[in-house]
Amino acid sequence: MKTLKSYVSNRKARDPKFAKGYESGYQDFKIGVMLKIAREEAGLTQDQLAEKLNTKKTAISRIENHAEDIKLSTLEKFAHALGKSLRIEVA
């Protein structure tokens, strides 16, 4: 059985479209996962967080599962609702 790392490497080598979009897609996915983990660590359901943010559960789900094009202001509100702060780093 191949490891994920070798699968991604092989796929990038034979699929230029996949290779081109992989890094940005991975970053979007990672942001959504980080937000979901933070919500769960805060002990909140999607419904509870949606209520704190005056939005719907579907909006929270969309943020956690499709974090591309999320506004910084939305990220900041999300973090504050979880009792956290938002820190952005350029490296």
Biopython code that builds the backbone (N, CA, C, O; Angstrom):
import numpy as np
from Bio.PDB.StructureBuilder import StructureBuilder

atoms = [
    (1, "MET", "N", (0.843, -1.195, 0.000)),
    (1, "MET", "CA", (0.000, 0.000, 0.000)),
    (1, "MET", "C", (0.878, 1.244, 0.000)),
    (1, "MET", "O", (1.822, 1.352, 0.782)),
    (2, "LYS", "N", (0.561, 2.158, -0.866)),
    (2, "LYS", "CA", (1.319, 3.397, -0.976)),
    (2, "LYS", "C", (0.968, 4.339, 0.173)),
    (2, "LYS", "O", (-0.136, 4.302, 0.718)),
    (3, "THR", "N", (1.921, 5.170, 0.518)),
    (3, "THR", "CA", (1.641, 6.213, 1.491)),
    (3, "THR", "C", (1.006, 7.389, 0.769)),
    (3, "THR", "O", (1.116, 7.515, -0.451)),
    (4, "LEU", "N", (0.351, 8.234, 1.518)),
    (4, "LEU", "CA", (-0.270, 9.417, 0.930)),
    (4, "LEU", "C", (0.783, 10.284, 0.246)),
    (4, "LEU", "O", (0.558, 10.803, -0.847)),
    (5, "LYS", "N", (1.927, 10.433, 0.896)),
    (5, "LYS", "CA", (2.983, 11.275, 0.344)),
    (5, "LYS", "C", (3.457, 10.752, -1.017)),
    (5, "LYS", "O", (3.651, 11.538, -1.944)),
    (6, "SER", "N", (3.643, 9.453, -1.143)),
    (6, "SER", "CA", (4.091, 8.906, -2.428)),
    (6, "SER", "C", (2.982, 8.985, -3.473)),
    (6, "SER", "O", (3.258, 9.209, -4.651)),
    (7, "TYR", "N", (1.726, 8.801, -3.051)),
    (7, "TYR", "CA", (0.609, 8.930, -3.985)),
    (7, "TYR", "C", (0.564, 10.343, -4.558)),
    (7, "TYR", "O", (0.450, 10.527, -5.770)),
    (8, "VAL", "N", (0.654, 11.344, -3.674)),
    (8, "VAL", "CA", (0.588, 12.739, -4.119)),
    (8, "VAL", "C", (1.754, 13.039, -5.053)),
    (8, "VAL", "O", (1.573, 13.681, -6.087)),
    (9, "SER", "N", (2.938, 12.583, -4.697)),
    (9, "SER", "CA", (4.118, 12.807, -5.531)),
    (9, "SER", "C", (3.942, 12.196, -6.917)),
    (9, "SER", "O", (4.220, 12.850, -7.923)),
    (10, "ASN", "N", (3.485, 10.951, -6.977)),
    (10, "ASN", "CA", (3.266, 10.279, -8.262)),
    (10, "ASN", "C", (2.174, 10.957, -9.076)),
    (10, "ASN", "O", (2.293, 11.108, -10.292)),
    (11, "ARG", "N", (1.120, 11.361, -8.399)),
    (11, "ARG", "CA", (0.006, 12.014, -9.100)),
    (11, "ARG", "C", (0.431, 13.357, -9.677)),
    (11, "ARG", "O", (0.064, 13.705, -10.799)),
    (12, "LYS", "N", (1.211, 14.112, -8.895)),
    (12, "LYS", "CA", (1.716, 15.392, -9.387)),
    (12, "LYS", "C", (2.579, 15.189, -10.633)),
    (12, "LYS", "O", (2.516, 15.978, -11.576)),
    (13, "ALA", "N", (3.378, 14.132, -10.628)),
    (13, "ALA", "CA", (4.288, 13.863, -11.744)),
    (13, "ALA", "C", (3.537, 13.542, -13.032)),
    (13, "ALA", "O", (4.009, 13.879, -14.117)),
    (14, "ARG", "N", (2.388, 12.902, -12.931)),
    (14, "ARG", "CA", (1.682, 12.502, -14.153)),
    (14, "ARG", "C", (0.458, 13.359, -14.483)),
    (14, "ARG", "O", (-0.161, 13.176, -15.531)),
    (15, "ASP", "N", (0.106, 14.293, -13.595)),
    (15, "ASP", "CA", (-1.091, 15.103, -13.810)),
    (15, "ASP", "C", (-0.778, 16.581, -13.521)),
    (15, "ASP", "O", (-0.900, 17.023, -12.379)),
    (16, "PRO", "N", (-0.379, 17.342, -14.545)),
    (16, "PRO", "CA", (-0.005, 18.746, -14.343)),
    (16, "PRO", "C", (-1.123, 19.601, -13.726)),
    (16, "PRO", "O", (-0.843, 20.502, -12.935)),
    (17, "LYS", "N", (-2.365, 19.330, -14.075)),
    (17, "LYS", "CA", (-3.484, 20.102, -13.517)),
    (17, "LYS", "C", (-3.592, 19.860, -12.005)),
    (17, "LYS", "O", (-3.791, 20.793, -11.227)),
    (18, "PHE", "N", (-3.457, 18.606, -11.611)),
    (18, "PHE", "CA", (-3.479, 18.263, -10.188)),
    (18, "PHE", "C", (-2.314, 18.944, -9.475)),
    (18, "PHE", "O", (-2.489, 19.521, -8.402)),
    (19, "ALA", "N", (-1.134, 18.875, -10.069)),
    (19, "ALA", "CA", (0.070, 19.461, -9.469)),
    (19, "ALA", "C", (-0.089, 20.968, -9.281)),
    (19, "ALA", "O", (0.296, 21.520, -8.250)),
    (20, "LYS", "N", (-0.658, 21.621, -10.283)),
    (20, "LYS", "CA", (-0.803, 23.081, -10.232)),
    (20, "LYS", "C", (-1.742, 23.521, -9.112)),
    (20, "LYS", "O", (-1.476, 24.519, -8.443)),
    (21, "GLY", "N", (-2.821, 22.798, -8.903)),
    (21, "GLY", "CA", (-3.805, 23.209, -7.906)),
    (21, "GLY", "C", (-3.658, 22.569, -6.542)),
    (21, "GLY", "O", (-4.411, 22.886, -5.622)),
    (22, "TYR", "N", (-2.694, 21.670, -6.402)),
    (22, "TYR", "CA", (-2.591, 20.907, -5.153)),
    (22, "TYR", "C", (-2.326, 21.784, -3.938)),
    (22, "TYR", "O", (-3.041, 21.687, -2.941)),
    (23, "GLU", "N", (-1.320, 22.631, -4.003)),
    (23, "GLU", "CA", (-0.929, 23.411, -2.820)),
    (23, "GLU", "C", (-2.041, 24.343, -2.351)),
    (23, "GLU", "O", (-2.329, 24.406, -1.156)),
    (24, "SER", "N", (-2.667, 25.067, -3.274)),
    (24, "SER", "CA", (-3.734, 25.979, -2.854)),
    (24, "SER", "C", (-4.929, 25.196, -2.323)),
    (24, "SER", "O", (-5.560, 25.608, -1.349)),
    (25, "GLY", "N", (-5.240, 24.081, -2.952)),
    (25, "GLY", "CA", (-6.343, 23.245, -2.479)),
    (25, "GLY", "C", (-6.065, 22.679, -1.108)),
    (25, "GLY", "O", (-6.956, 22.607, -0.261)),
    (26, "TYR", "N", (-4.820, 22.277, -0.891)),
    (26, "TYR", "CA", (-4.446, 21.732, 0.416)),
    (26, "TYR", "C", (-4.554, 22.803, 1.490)),
    (26, "TYR", "O", (-5.021, 22.523, 2.593)),
    (27, "GLN", "N", (-4.128, 24.031, 1.185)),
    (27, "GLN", "CA", (-4.202, 25.116, 2.169)),
    (27, "GLN", "C", (-5.656, 25.428, 2.526)),
    (27, "GLN", "O", (-5.971, 25.647, 3.695)),
    (28, "ASP", "N", (-6.538, 25.451, 1.537)),
    (28, "ASP", "CA", (-7.962, 25.685, 1.801)),
    (28, "ASP", "C", (-8.525, 24.593, 2.701)),
    (28, "ASP", "O", (-9.261, 24.873, 3.647)),
    (29, "PHE", "N", (-8.175, 23.355, 2.399)),
    (29, "PHE", "CA", (-8.637, 22.218, 3.194)),
    (29, "PHE", "C", (-8.125, 22.336, 4.625)),
    (29, "PHE", "O", (-8.869, 22.103, 5.578)),
    (30, "LYS", "N", (-6.851, 22.701, 4.771)),
    (30, "LYS", "CA", (-6.231, 22.800, 6.088)),
    (30, "LYS", "C", (-6.906, 23.882, 6.936)),
    (30, "LYS", "O", (-7.107, 23.687, 8.135)),
    (31, "ILE", "N", (-7.252, 24.995, 6.340)),
    (31, "ILE", "CA", (-7.937, 26.066, 7.078)),
    (31, "ILE", "C", (-9.272, 25.559, 7.600)),
    (31, "ILE", "O", (-9.602, 25.783, 8.765)),
    (32, "GLY", "N", (-10.036, 24.889, 6.770)),
    (32, "GLY", "CA", (-11.325, 24.348, 7.191)),
    (32, "GLY", "C", (-11.189, 23.362, 8.334)),
    (32, "GLY", "O", (-11.983, 23.377, 9.275)),
    (33, "VAL", "N", (-10.177, 22.500, 8.250)),
    (33, "VAL", "CA", (-9.943, 21.513, 9.310)),
    (33, "VAL", "C", (-9.556, 22.219, 10.604)),
    (33, "VAL", "O", (-10.029, 21.847, 11.678)),
    (34, "MET", "N", (-8.706, 23.228, 10.513)),
    (34, "MET", "CA", (-8.303, 23.966, 11.716)),
    (34, "MET", "C", (-9.512, 24.628, 12.379)),
    (34, "MET", "O", (-9.627, 24.627, 13.604)),
    (35, "LEU", "N", (-10.405, 25.187, 11.579)),
    (35, "LEU", "CA", (-11.599, 25.825, 12.132)),
    (35, "LEU", "C", (-12.513, 24.800, 12.800)),
    (35, "LEU", "O", (-13.066, 25.058, 13.869)),
    (36, "LYS", "N", (-12.668, 23.651, 12.173)),
    (36, "LYS", "CA", (-13.505, 22.596, 12.744)),
    (36, "LYS", "C", (-12.921, 22.102, 14.066)),
    (36, "LYS", "O", (-13.654, 21.924, 15.039)),
    (37, "ILE", "N", (-11.620, 21.883, 14.104)),
    (37, "ILE", "CA", (-10.970, 21.425, 15.334)),
    (37, "ILE", "C", (-11.132, 22.463, 16.439)),
    (37, "ILE", "O", (-11.415, 22.110, 17.584)),
    (38, "ALA", "N", (-10.957, 23.727, 16.107)),
    (38, "ALA", "CA", (-11.113, 24.791, 17.107)),
    (38, "ALA", "C", (-12.539, 24.818, 17.658)),
    (38, "ALA", "O", (-12.746, 24.997, 18.858)),
    (39, "ARG", "N", (-13.523, 24.639, 16.768)),
    (39, "ARG", "CA", (-14.920, 24.608, 17.220)),
    (39, "ARG", "C", (-15.153, 23.440, 18.154)),
    (39, "ARG", "O", (-15.771, 23.593, 19.207)),
    (40, "GLU", "N", (-14.656, 22.269, 17.768)),
    (40, "GLU", "CA", (-14.844, 21.079, 18.592)),
    (40, "GLU", "C", (-14.135, 21.213, 19.934)),
    (40, "GLU", "O", (-14.673, 20.798, 20.961)),
    (41, "GLU", "N", (-12.919, 21.796, 19.938)),
    (41, "GLU", "CA", (-12.196, 22.013, 21.189)),
    (41, "GLU", "C", (-12.928, 22.985, 22.103)),
    (41, "GLU", "O", (-12.818, 22.896, 23.326)),
    (42, "ALA", "N", (-13.675, 23.913, 21.512)),
    (42, "ALA", "CA", (-14.477, 24.854, 22.297)),
    (42, "ALA", "C", (-15.754, 24.200, 22.818)),
    (42, "ALA", "O", (-16.491, 24.799, 23.602)),
    (43, "GLY", "N", (-16.011, 22.969, 22.376)),
    (43, "GLY", "CA", (-17.184, 22.235, 22.832)),
    (43, "GLY", "C", (-18.484, 22.704, 22.214)),
    (43, "GLY", "O", (-19.553, 22.561, 22.807)),
    (44, "LEU", "N", (-18.388, 23.267, 21.018)),
    (44, "LEU", "CA", (-19.582, 23.786, 20.350)),
    (44, "LEU", "C", (-19.962, 22.925, 19.152)),
    (44, "LEU", "O", (-19.103, 22.390, 18.450)),
    (45, "THR", "N", (-21.253, 22.805, 18.937)),
    (45, "THR", "CA", (-21.753, 22.177, 17.717)),
    (45, "THR", "C", (-21.803, 23.251, 16.630)),
    (45, "THR", "O", (-21.651, 24.438, 16.917)),
    (46, "GLN", "N", (-22.012, 22.834, 15.402)),
    (46, "GLN", "CA", (-22.182, 23.811, 14.331)),
    (46, "GLN", "C", (-23.398, 24.695, 14.599)),
    (46, "GLN", "O", (-23.366, 25.896, 14.329)),
    (47, "ASP", "N", (-24.454, 24.112, 15.120)),
    (47, "ASP", "CA", (-25.661, 24.891, 15.442)),
    (47, "ASP", "C", (-25.370, 25.967, 16.487)),
    (47, "ASP", "O", (-25.803, 27.111, 16.348)),
    (48, "GLN", "N", (-24.638, 25.593, 17.526)),
    (48, "GLN", "CA", (-24.329, 26.542, 18.595)),
    (48, "GLN", "C", (-23.444, 27.675, 18.092)),
    (48, "GLN", "O", (-23.659, 28.837, 18.434)),
    (49, "LEU", "N", (-22.452, 27.335, 17.282)),
    (49, "LEU", "CA", (-21.583, 28.371, 16.730)),
    (49, "LEU", "C", (-22.365, 29.276, 15.784)),
    (49, "LEU", "O", (-22.179, 30.493, 15.788)),
    (50, "ALA", "N", (-23.224, 28.693, 14.986)),
    (50, "ALA", "CA", (-24.049, 29.486, 14.070)),
    (50, "ALA", "C", (-24.891, 30.488, 14.850)),
    (50, "ALA", "O", (-25.039, 31.637, 14.433)),
    (51, "GLU", "N", (-25.436, 30.057, 15.971)),
    (51, "GLU", "CA", (-26.244, 30.965, 16.788)),
    (51, "GLU", "C", (-25.389, 32.118, 17.315)),
    (51, "GLU", "O", (-25.831, 33.267, 17.311)),
    (52, "LYS", "N", (-24.177, 31.821, 17.764)),
    (52, "LYS", "CA", (-23.277, 32.875, 18.259)),
    (52, "LYS", "C", (-22.926, 33.878, 17.159)),
    (52, "LYS", "O", (-22.741, 35.066, 17.425)),
    (53, "LEU", "N", (-22.839, 33.388, 15.929)),
    (53, "LEU", "CA", (-22.466, 34.246, 14.805)),
    (53, "LEU", "C", (-23.666, 34.814, 14.060)),
    (53, "LEU", "O", (-23.516, 35.506, 13.053)),
    (54, "ASN", "N", (-24.863, 34.512, 14.571)),
    (54, "ASN", "CA", (-26.091, 34.987, 13.949)),
    (54, "ASN", "C", (-26.182, 34.553, 12.476)),
    (54, "ASN", "O", (-26.461, 35.355, 11.584)),
    (55, "THR", "N", (-25.939, 33.267, 12.262)),
    (55, "THR", "CA", (-26.005, 32.704, 10.917)),
    (55, "THR", "C", (-26.628, 31.320, 11.004)),
    (55, "THR", "O", (-27.178, 30.949, 12.041)),
    (56, "LYS", "N", (-26.547, 30.563, 9.934)),
    (56, "LYS", "CA", (-27.140, 29.227, 9.900)),
    (56, "LYS", "C", (-26.064, 28.147, 9.976)),
    (56, "LYS", "O", (-24.901, 28.378, 9.648)),
    (57, "LYS", "N", (-26.482, 26.971, 10.415)),
    (57, "LYS", "CA", (-25.574, 25.824, 10.495)),
    (57, "LYS", "C", (-24.941, 25.542, 9.134)),
    (57, "LYS", "O", (-23.767, 25.177, 9.062)),
    (58, "THR", "N", (-25.695, 25.705, 8.073)),
    (58, "THR", "CA", (-25.156, 25.423, 6.739)),
    (58, "THR", "C", (-23.980, 26.340, 6.406)),
    (58, "THR", "O", (-23.053, 25.939, 5.703)),
    (59, "ALA", "N", (-24.023, 27.571, 6.914)),
    (59, "ALA", "CA", (-22.907, 28.498, 6.683)),
    (59, "ALA", "C", (-21.651, 28.013, 7.402)),
    (59, "ALA", "O", (-20.552, 28.105, 6.856)),
    (60, "ILE", "N", (-21.804, 27.502, 8.612)),
    (60, "ILE", "CA", (-20.664, 26.977, 9.371)),
    (60, "ILE", "C", (-20.104, 25.751, 8.652)),
    (60, "ILE", "O", (-18.888, 25.615, 8.512)),
    (61, "SER", "N", (-20.972, 24.874, 8.205)),
    (61, "SER", "CA", (-20.549, 23.683, 7.476)),
    (61, "SER", "C", (-19.789, 24.063, 6.213)),
    (61, "SER", "O", (-18.759, 23.466, 5.901)),
    (62, "ARG", "N", (-20.285, 25.038, 5.498)),
    (62, "ARG", "CA", (-19.646, 25.486, 4.252)),
    (62, "ARG", "C", (-18.245, 26.042, 4.550)),
    (62, "ARG", "O", (-17.301, 25.780, 3.805)),
    (63, "ILE", "N", (-18.116, 26.803, 5.633)),
    (63, "ILE", "CA", (-16.816, 27.353, 6.012)),
    (63, "ILE", "C", (-15.844, 26.221, 6.347)),
    (63, "ILE", "O", (-14.695, 26.228, 5.905)),
    (64, "GLU", "N", (-16.313, 25.256, 7.125)),
    (64, "GLU", "CA", (-15.435, 24.163, 7.549)),
    (64, "GLU", "C", (-15.066, 23.223, 6.406)),
    (64, "GLU", "O", (-13.984, 22.635, 6.414)),
    (65, "ASN", "N", (-15.941, 23.077, 5.438)),
    (65, "ASN", "CA", (-15.695, 22.120, 4.361)),
    (65, "ASN", "C", (-15.199, 22.739, 3.064)),
    (65, "ASN", "O", (-14.656, 22.040, 2.210)),
    (66, "HIS", "N", (-15.381, 24.041, 2.911)),
    (66, "HIS", "CA", (-14.976, 24.723, 1.681)),
    (66, "HIS", "C", (-14.439, 26.100, 2.046)),
    (66, "HIS", "O", (-15.081, 27.112, 1.765)),
    (67, "ALA", "N", (-13.269, 26.144, 2.668)),
    (67, "ALA", "CA", (-12.751, 27.396, 3.217)),
    (67, "ALA", "C", (-12.117, 28.322, 2.181)),
    (67, "ALA", "O", (-11.582, 29.371, 2.540)),
    (68, "GLU", "N", (-12.171, 27.952, 0.911)),
    (68, "GLU", "CA", (-11.593, 28.838, -0.090)),
    (68, "GLU", "C", (-12.395, 30.138, -0.148)),
    (68, "GLU", "O", (-13.609, 30.149, 0.057)),
    (69, "ASP", "N", (-11.700, 31.210, -0.426)),
    (69, "ASP", "CA", (-12.317, 32.534, -0.551)),
    (69, "ASP", "C", (-13.004, 33.027, 0.714)),
    (69, "ASP", "O", (-13.939, 33.824, 0.628)),
    (70, "ILE", "N", (-12.575, 32.584, 1.867)),
    (70, "ILE", "CA", (-13.172, 33.066, 3.109)),
    (70, "ILE", "C", (-12.580, 34.436, 3.431)),
    (70, "ILE", "O", (-11.373, 34.640, 3.303)),
    (71, "LYS", "N", (-13.411, 35.353, 3.841)),
    (71, "LYS", "CA", (-12.960, 36.700, 4.171)),
    (71, "LYS", "C", (-12.222, 36.691, 5.507)),
    (71, "LYS", "O", (-12.530, 35.901, 6.400)),
    (72, "LEU", "N", (-11.254, 37.574, 5.623)),
    (72, "LEU", "CA", (-10.532, 37.694, 6.891)),
    (72, "LEU", "C", (-11.480, 38.112, 8.011)),
    (72, "LEU", "O", (-11.340, 37.659, 9.147)),
    (73, "SER", "N", (-12.431, 38.964, 7.696)),
    (73, "SER", "CA", (-13.384, 39.392, 8.722)),
    (73, "SER", "C", (-14.215, 38.217, 9.222)),
    (73, "SER", "O", (-14.562, 38.161, 10.402)),
    (74, "THR", "N", (-14.532, 37.291, 8.345)),
    (74, "THR", "CA", (-15.286, 36.091, 8.741)),
    (74, "THR", "C", (-14.420, 35.201, 9.613)),
    (74, "THR", "O", (-14.892, 34.674, 10.620)),
    (75, "LEU", "N", (-13.154, 35.024, 9.238)),
    (75, "LEU", "CA", (-12.237, 34.240, 10.063)),
    (75, "LEU", "C", (-12.103, 34.836, 11.458)),
    (75, "LEU", "O", (-12.077, 34.115, 12.455)),
    (76, "GLU", "N", (-12.018, 36.150, 11.512)),
    (76, "GLU", "CA", (-11.875, 36.833, 12.805)),
    (76, "GLU", "C", (-13.119, 36.627, 13.664)),
    (76, "GLU", "O", (-13.001, 36.343, 14.856)),
    (77, "LYS", "N", (-14.302, 36.764, 13.081)),
    (77, "LYS", "CA", (-15.545, 36.538, 13.828)),
    (77, "LYS", "C", (-15.630, 35.098, 14.321)),
    (77, "LYS", "O", (-16.022, 34.846, 15.460)),
    (78, "PHE", "N", (-15.261, 34.159, 13.460)),
    (78, "PHE", "CA", (-15.269, 32.742, 13.793)),
    (78, "PHE", "C", (-14.366, 32.507, 15.002)),
    (78, "PHE", "O", (-14.773, 31.864, 15.970)),
    (79, "ALA", "N", (-13.137, 33.030, 14.945)),
    (79, "ALA", "CA", (-12.179, 32.851, 16.036)),
    (79, "ALA", "C", (-12.688, 33.468, 17.331)),
    (79, "ALA", "O", (-12.618, 32.834, 18.384)),
    (80, "HIS", "N", (-13.195, 34.684, 17.269)),
    (80, "HIS", "CA", (-13.689, 35.366, 18.473)),
    (80, "HIS", "C", (-14.875, 34.628, 19.096)),
    (80, "HIS", "O", (-14.996, 34.572, 20.319)),
    (81, "ALA", "N", (-15.734, 34.073, 18.272)),
    (81, "ALA", "CA", (-16.880, 33.321, 18.783)),
    (81, "ALA", "C", (-16.429, 32.075, 19.538)),
    (81, "ALA", "O", (-17.155, 31.553, 20.383)),
    (82, "LEU", "N", (-15.215, 31.603, 19.220)),
    (82, "LEU", "CA", (-14.659, 30.425, 19.892)),
    (82, "LEU", "C", (-13.760, 30.812, 21.058)),
    (82, "LEU", "O", (-13.142, 29.952, 21.686)),
    (83, "GLY", "N", (-13.690, 32.116, 21.346)),
    (83, "GLY", "CA", (-12.843, 32.578, 22.439)),
    (83, "GLY", "C", (-11.370, 32.592, 22.069)),
    (83, "GLY", "O", (-10.502, 32.518, 22.939)),
    (84, "LYS", "N", (-11.093, 32.686, 20.787)),
    (84, "LYS", "CA", (-9.718, 32.685, 20.302)),
    (84, "LYS", "C", (-9.444, 33.966, 19.539)),
    (84, "LYS", "O", (-10.353, 34.754, 19.279)),
    (85, "SER", "N", (-8.186, 34.168, 19.182)),
    (85, "SER", "CA", (-7.834, 35.307, 18.349)),
    (85, "SER", "C", (-7.292, 34.784, 17.026)),
    (85, "SER", "O", (-6.885, 33.628, 16.917)),
    (86, "LEU", "N", (-7.293, 35.640, 16.042)),
    (86, "LEU", "CA", (-6.806, 35.276, 14.715)),
    (86, "LEU", "C", (-5.401, 35.859, 14.561)),
    (86, "LEU", "O", (-5.173, 37.043, 14.810)),
    (87, "ARG", "N", (-4.473, 35.007, 14.146)),
    (87, "ARG", "CA", (-3.102, 35.447, 13.897)),
    (87, "ARG", "C", (-2.738, 35.023, 12.492)),
    (87, "ARG", "O", (-2.876, 33.855, 12.128)),
    (88, "ILE", "N", (-2.271, 35.979, 11.704)),
    (88, "ILE", "CA", (-1.893, 35.699, 10.322)),
    (88, "ILE", "C", (-0.389, 35.930, 10.190)),
    (88, "ILE", "O", (0.160, 36.889, 10.732)),
    (89, "GLU", "N", (0.251, 35.043, 9.470)),
    (89, "GLU", "CA", (1.694, 35.130, 9.315)),
    (89, "GLU", "C", (2.046, 35.032, 7.844)),
    (89, "GLU", "O", (1.500, 34.207, 7.112)),
    (90, "VAL", "N", (2.954, 35.875, 7.428)),
    (90, "VAL", "CA", (3.489, 35.793, 6.084)),
    (90, "VAL", "C", (4.898, 35.230, 6.222)),
    (90, "VAL", "O", (5.745, 35.803, 6.907)),
    (91, "ALA", "N", (5.133, 34.110, 5.569)),
    (91, "ALA", "CA", (6.446, 33.463, 5.713)),
    (91, "ALA", "C", (7.072, 33.237, 4.357)),
    (91, "ALA", "O", (8.178, 32.704, 4.270)),
]
sb = StructureBuilder()
sb.init_structure("model")
sb.init_model(0)
sb.init_chain("A")
sb.init_seg("    ")
for serial, (resi, resn, name, xyz) in enumerate(atoms, 1):
    if name == "N":
        sb.init_residue(resn, " ", resi, " ")
    sb.init_atom(name, np.array(xyz, "f"), 0.0, 1.0, " ", f" {name:<3s}", serial, name[0])
structure = sb.get_structure()
